Amino acid sequence: MKTIFKLLILLLLISGCSEKSQVNVVNLRCEYKVNPVGIDIEKPRFSWNLESEQRGISQSAFQIFVSFQTENLDEKNAEIWVSPKVSSDKSIQIEYEGKPLESNKKYWWKVKIWDQDGQTHESEQAYFTTGLMLEAEWKAKWIGLDKAVGSDEPERRKTILSARMLRKEFEIEKKIKSATAFISGLGLFEMFVNGEKIGDQVLAPALTEYNKRSFYMTFDVTQNLQSGKNAIGVILGNGRFFAPRTGKDEQTRNFGFPKMICQIDIQFEDGTSESIITDETWKLTTNGPIRKNNEYDGEFYDARMEIKDWDKSGFDDAAWMNVELVEKPGEKLVAQPNEAIKIMEEITPVSVNEIEPGKWIFDMGQNMVGWVELTVKGKSGDKVSLRFAETLNNDGSLFLDNIRTAEVTDTYILKGEDEEKWEPRFTYHGFRFVEMTGFPGSPTLSAIKGKVIYDALEVTGSFSGSNSMINQIYKNATWGIKGNYRSIPTDCP
């Protein structure tokens, strides 16, 4: 009999397993999705699927084991939880009933089931990690800058606010056993440690009603830290925290200027620990290359204003401002429970046409949500603008009536190097067609590449038939789902 388990924690996904053979059981294995990292609920729920090549296979009972150690996952040694044998065919949302979970720990678990004939089958092991279970365990403070600076114009109907860049240096003198970063940056953030971006998520964290609840994310940064001097850098975008509009017609709510909280808990080999936290000692600047970022209007990036090595140790930040301690955004700060948004696919345009001198229209061949990566070579100060739409007018120009007041324009100012590549961080668009102006020379199809973004959900099936119309309907449906899963279900494109 071939039996397969798929283990998962509801909303908080789990780790992988390999094939294992047992007496009277062939190819027992655990299929999985991504490891759940940083859950902070007291009683997570476990789920699994029982599959078999034989008919009539069913589960008659189950038992769950949880331990700190992989070798302890049995009835005698699982020190965290050995559930009773439960006579049930239930295999979803089984509530954890073991010892209280501790913060910033790694827990291993597996399940044993009895089939309809009373034979037992065990899954391989999986794990989950915990975040900060108690509010009191947050030593870090919320920091930011609650005012406009320089070219910022937050009171305009189409608000303008440059991205805020924050940094902190620190030293490590002991050998690191593990290091975990807990961070929330509102509206959106990207985090860097010693010059490397942490994680592959985009447009993070997920959307919430910020006055009630904000999400933090958890990252293992053990390999990113080093003995001696270290640096953390964070870029804060506006997202939906800082309103893209101030007019009454749009009724977009403003929760304040961007802010962040970050805590890196470090465990050393000698048993001691240390926390690197956001506090008054961090520095901030608004003079970086992202001059505007707005979900309606796009992102304006001036590569001439890039700050080299700002996220590495040894950078001179004497000209940067001191951060302000700011109020927390809402009532609760909790771990993000859902999958992060990621760049899930890349698309090459299928055609490009010059509809008038210097104005080029790219057809991506597919209505998509995301942005494009620009590849360009020119002189310092050259400005390339990209504008986005879903359909065209009869004359081949962008149809923008449905866009209303949104500028839907990304702008890149070249620094004048051999070849430059750029893509935005804190905006996205729904589009099939891209209008390009200001490109030095005549662009080819390789001048842009589409980056399709949506929640990193597991694909569990597909459909293809002999009827082309039904196949197209299926394709339309799947692309509609991709375009509307952005941490919450949205309503377009």
Long-range contacts (C-beta under 8 A, 24 or more apart in sequence): 1-25, 1-26, 1-52, 1-53, 1-54, 1-57, 2-26, 2-27, 2-52, 2-53, 2-54, 3-28, 3-50, 3-51, 3-52, 3-57, 3-115, 3-121, 4-28, 4-29, 4-30, 4-31, 4-49, 4-50, 4-51, 4-52, 5-29, 5-30, 5-31, 5-48, 5-49, 5-50, 5-51, 5-111, 5-113, 5-121, 5-123, 5-124, 6-30, 6-31, 6-32, 6-48, 6-49, 6-51, 7-31, 7-32, 7-46, 7-47, 7-48, 7-109, 7-110, 7-111, 7-123, 7-126, 8-32, 8-33, 8-46, 8-47, 8-48, 9-36, 9-39, 9-44, 9-45, 9-46, 9-47, 9-128, 10-44, 10-45, 10-46, 10-47, 10-92, 10-93, 11-337, 11-338, 12-36, 12-39, 12-44, 12-128, 12-337, 13-339, 14-126, 14-127, 14-128, 15-126, 15-127, 15-128, 16-126, 17-123, 17-124, 17-125, 17-126, 18-124, 20-124, 22-121, 22-122, 24-119, 25-121, 28-121, 28-122, 28-123, 28-124, 29-124, 30-110, 30-123, 30-124, 30-125, 30-126, 32-126, 33-458, 34-339, 34-456, 35-127, 35-128, 35-129, 36-128, 36-129, 37-128, 37-129, 37-218, 37-219, 37-220, 38-129, 38-130, 38-131, 38-180, 38-182, 38-216, 38-217, 38-218, 38-335, 39-128, 39-129, 39-130, 39-131, 39-335, 39-337, 40-103, 40-130, 40-131, 40-132, 40-133, 40-334, 40-335, 41-335, 42-96, 42-100, 42-101, 42-133, 43-95, 43-96, 43-97, 44-96, 44-101, 44-128, 45-92, 45-93, 45-94, 45-95, 45-96, 46-93, 46-94, 46-96, 46-109, 46-111, 47-91, 47-92, 47-93, 47-94, 48-91, 48-111, 48-123, 49-91, 50-91, 50-113, 56-116, 57-115, 57-116, 58-89, 58-115, 58-116, 59-88, 59-89, 59-91, 59-113, 59-114, 59-115, 59-116, 60-87, 60-89, 60-113, 60-114, 60-115, 60-116, 60-118, 61-85, 61-86, 61-87, 61-88, 61-113, 61-114, 62-86, 62-88, 62-90, 62-91, 62-94, 62-111, 62-112, 62-113, 62-114, 63-111, 63-112, 63-113, 64-94, 64-109, 64-110, 64-111, 64-112, 65-109, 65-110, 65-111, 65-112, 66-96, 66-98, 66-107, 66-108, 66-109, 67-107, 67-108, 67-109, 68-105, 68-106, 68-107, 68-108, 69-108, 70-108, 70-125, 72-108, 73-108, 73-109, 73-110, 73-125, 80-107, 85-114, 101-130, 101-133, 102-130, 102-133, 103-130, 103-131, 103-132, 103-133, 103-134, 103-137, 104-129, 104-130, 104-131, 104-132, 104-180, 104-265, 105-129, 105-130, 129-180, 129-218, 131-182, 131-216, 131-218, 131-335, 132-182, 132-263, 135-333, 138-182, 138-261, 138-263, 138-333, 139-263, 139-275, 139-277, 140-182, 140-261, 140-262, 140-263, 140-275, 140-277, 140-278, 140-279, 141-261, 141-277, 141-278, 141-279, 141-280, 141-325, 142-259, 142-260, 142-261, 142-278, 142-325, 142-326, 142-327, 142-328, 142-329, 143-259, 143-260, 143-261, 143-278, 143-279, 143-280, 143-282, 143-284, 143-323, 143-324, 143-325, 143-326, 144-236, 144-257, 144-258, 144-259, 144-260, 144-284, 144-323, 144-324, 144-326, 145-257, 145-284, 145-286, 145-321, 145-323, 145-324, 145-326, 146-256, 146-257, 146-324, 146-326, 147-257, 149-286, 149-321, 150-286, 150-287, 151-291, 152-286, 154-242, 154-246, 154-257, 155-246, 156-246, 157-245, 157-246, 157-247, 158-244, 158-245, 158-294, 158-296, 158-297, 158-405, 158-407, 159-238, 159-242, 159-243, 159-244, 159-245, 159-246, 159-294, 160-292, 160-294, 161-238, 161-242, 161-257, 161-258, 161-292, 161-293, 161-294, 162-286, 162-287, 162-288, 162-290, 162-291, 162-292, 162-293, 163-235, 163-236, 163-237, 163-238, 163-286, 163-288, 163-290, 163-293, 163-425, 163-426, 164-235, 164-236, 164-258, 164-284, 164-285, 164-286, 165-233, 165-234, 165-235, 165-236, 165-284, 165-285, 165-286, 165-288, 165-307, 165-310, 166-233, 166-234, 166-235, 166-236, 166-260, 166-282, 166-283, 166-284, 166-323, 167-231, 167-232, 167-233, 167-234, 167-282, 167-283, 167-284, 167-310, 167-311, 167-315, 167-317, 167-320, 168-231, 168-232, 168-276, 168-278, 168-281, 168-282, 168-283, 169-229, 169-230, 169-231, 169-232, 169-313, 169-315, 170-229, 170-230, 170-231, 170-232, 170-276, 171-228, 171-229, 171-230, 172-225, 172-226, 172-227, 172-228, 172-230, 172-266, 172-274, 173-227, 173-228, 174-268, 174-269, 174-270, 174-272, 175-227, 175-268, 175-269, 175-270, 176-222, 176-225, 176-227, 176-266, 176-267, 176-268, 176-269, 177-222, 177-267, 177-268, 177-269, 178-220, 178-222, 178-266, 178-267, 179-220, 179-221, 179-222, 179-224, 179-225, 179-264, 179-265, 179-266, 179-267, 180-218, 180-219, 180-220, 180-221, 180-222, 180-264, 180-265, 181-218, 181-219, 181-220, 181-221, 181-262, 181-263, 181-264, 182-216, 182-217, 182-218, 182-262, 182-263, 182-264, 182-265, 183-216, 183-217, 183-219, 183-234, 183-260, 183-261, 183-262, 183-263, 184-214, 184-215, 184-216, 184-217, 184-260, 184-261, 184-262, 184-333, 185-234, 185-236, 185-258, 185-259, 185-260, 185-262, 186-210, 186-214, 186-236, 186-239, 186-241, 186-255, 186-258, 186-259, 186-260, 186-329, 187-236, 187-237, 187-238, 187-239, 187-240, 187-241, 187-242, 187-258, 187-426, 188-236, 188-237, 188-238, 188-239, 188-241, 188-425, 188-426, 189-234, 189-235, 189-236, 189-237, 189-260, 190-234, 190-235, 190-237, 190-425, 191-219, 191-232, 191-233, 191-234, 191-262, 192-232, 192-233, 192-234, 192-235, 192-311, 193-221, 193-224, 193-225, 193-230, 193-231, 193-232, 193-233, 193-311, 194-224, 194-225, 194-226, 194-230, 194-231, 194-311, 194-312, 194-313, 195-231, 195-309, 195-311, 195-312, 196-224, 198-224, 199-340, 200-342, 200-343, 201-340, 201-341, 201-342, 202-340, 202-341, 202-342, 202-343, 202-425, 202-453, 203-239, 203-341, 203-426, 203-428, 203-453, 203-486, 203-487, 204-336, 204-340, 204-341, 205-336, 205-487, 206-336, 206-338, 206-340, 206-341, 206-487, 206-488, 207-239, 207-240, 207-486, 207-487, 207-488, 208-330, 209-330, 210-241, 210-255, 210-329, 210-330, 211-255, 211-329, 211-330, 211-331, 212-330, 212-331, 212-332, 213-330, 213-331, 213-332, 213-333, 213-334, 214-329, 214-330, 214-332, 214-333, 214-334, 215-333, 215-334, 215-335, 215-336, 215-337, 216-261, 216-333, 216-334, 216-335, 216-336, 217-335, 217-336, 217-340, 218-335, 221-264, 225-266, 229-313, 229-314, 230-313, 231-311, 231-312, 231-313, 231-314, 231-315, 232-262, 232-264, 232-276, 232-311, 233-310, 233-311, 234-260, 234-262, 235-288, 235-290, 235-425, 236-260, 237-290, 237-293, 237-425, 237-426, 238-293, 238-294, 238-295, 238-426, 239-295, 239-426, 240-295, 241-329, 244-294, 244-295, 244-296, 244-297, 245-296, 245-405, 250-405, 255-329, 256-326, 256-329, 257-326, 259-326, 259-329, 261-328, 261-333, 278-323, 279-325, 280-322, 280-323, 280-325, 282-322, 282-323, 283-317, 283-320, 283-321, 283-322, 283-323, 284-320, 284-321, 284-322, 284-323, 285-317, 285-319, 285-320, 285-321, 290-425, 290-426, 293-424, 293-425, 293-426, 293-427, 294-407, 294-427, 295-427, 295-428, 296-405, 296-406, 296-407, 296-408, 297-406, 297-407, 297-408, 297-409, 297-427, 298-386, 298-407, 298-408, 298-409, 298-410, 298-411, 298-424, 298-427, 298-429, 299-410, 299-411, 299-424, 299-425, 299-426, 299-427, 300-410, 300-411, 301-410, 301-411, 301-412, 301-413, 301-422, 301-424, 302-413, 303-412, 303-413, 303-414, 303-415, 303-420, 303-422, 304-380, 304-381, 304-413, 304-414, 304-415, 306-415, 338-455, 338-487, 339-455, 339-456, 339-457, 340-455, 340-456, 341-453, 341-454, 341-455, 341-456, 341-486, 341-487, 342-453, 342-454, 342-455, 342-456, 343-370, 343-451, 343-452, 343-453, 344-452, 344-453, 344-454, 344-456, 344-482, 345-452, 346-449, 346-450, 346-451, 346-452, 347-449, 347-450, 347-452, 348-445, 348-446, 348-449, 348-450, 349-434, 349-445, 349-448, 349-450, 350-445, 351-445, 352-443, 352-444, 352-445, 352-447, 353-396, 354-442, 355-395, 355-396, 355-397, 358-437, 358-438, 358-439, 359-435, 359-436, 359-437, 360-435, 360-436, 360-437, 360-439, 360-443, 361-392, 361-396, 361-397, 361-398, 361-433, 361-434, 361-435, 361-436, 362-433, 362-434, 362-435, 362-436, 362-445, 362-447, 362-448, 363-432, 363-433, 364-431, 364-432, 364-433, 364-434, 364-450, 365-432, 366-432, 366-450, 366-479, 367-430, 367-431, 367-432, 367-479, 367-483, 367-493, 368-430, 368-431, 368-432, 368-450, 368-452, 368-479, 368-482, 368-483, 369-428, 369-429, 369-430, 369-452, 369-453, 369-454, 369-482, 369-483, 369-484, 369-486, 369-493, 370-428, 370-429, 370-450, 370-451, 370-452, 370-453, 371-410, 371-423, 371-424, 371-427, 371-428, 371-429, 371-450, 371-451, 371-453, 372-410, 372-423, 372-434, 372-448, 372-449, 372-450, 372-451, 373-421, 373-422, 373-423, 373-448, 373-449, 373-451, 374-412, 374-420, 374-421, 374-422, 374-423, 374-447, 374-448, 375-419, 375-420, 375-421, 375-446, 375-447, 375-448, 375-449, 376-412, 376-414, 376-419, 376-420, 376-422, 376-439, 376-440, 376-447, 377-418, 377-419, 377-420, 377-440, 378-414, 378-416, 378-440, 378-441, 379-414, 379-416, 379-440, 380-414, 380-415, 380-416, 381-413, 381-414, 381-416, 382-413, 382-414, 382-416, 382-438, 382-440, 383-411, 383-412, 383-413, 383-414, 383-438, 384-411, 384-412, 384-414, 384-436, 384-437, 384-438, 384-439, 384-440, 385-409, 385-410, 385-411, 385-435, 385-436, 385-437, 385-438, 386-410, 386-411, 386-412, 386-434, 386-435, 386-436, 386-448, 387-434, 387-435, 387-437, 388-429, 388-430, 388-431, 388-433, 388-434, 388-435, 389-431, 389-432, 389-433, 389-435, 390-430, 390-431, 390-432, 390-433, 390-493, 391-432, 391-433, 392-433, 397-435, 398-433, 398-435, 414-440, 423-451, 428-453, 428-486, 430-483, 430-492, 430-493, 431-493, 452-482, 453-486, 454-482, 454-483, 454-485, 454-486, 455-485, 455-486, 455-487, 457-485
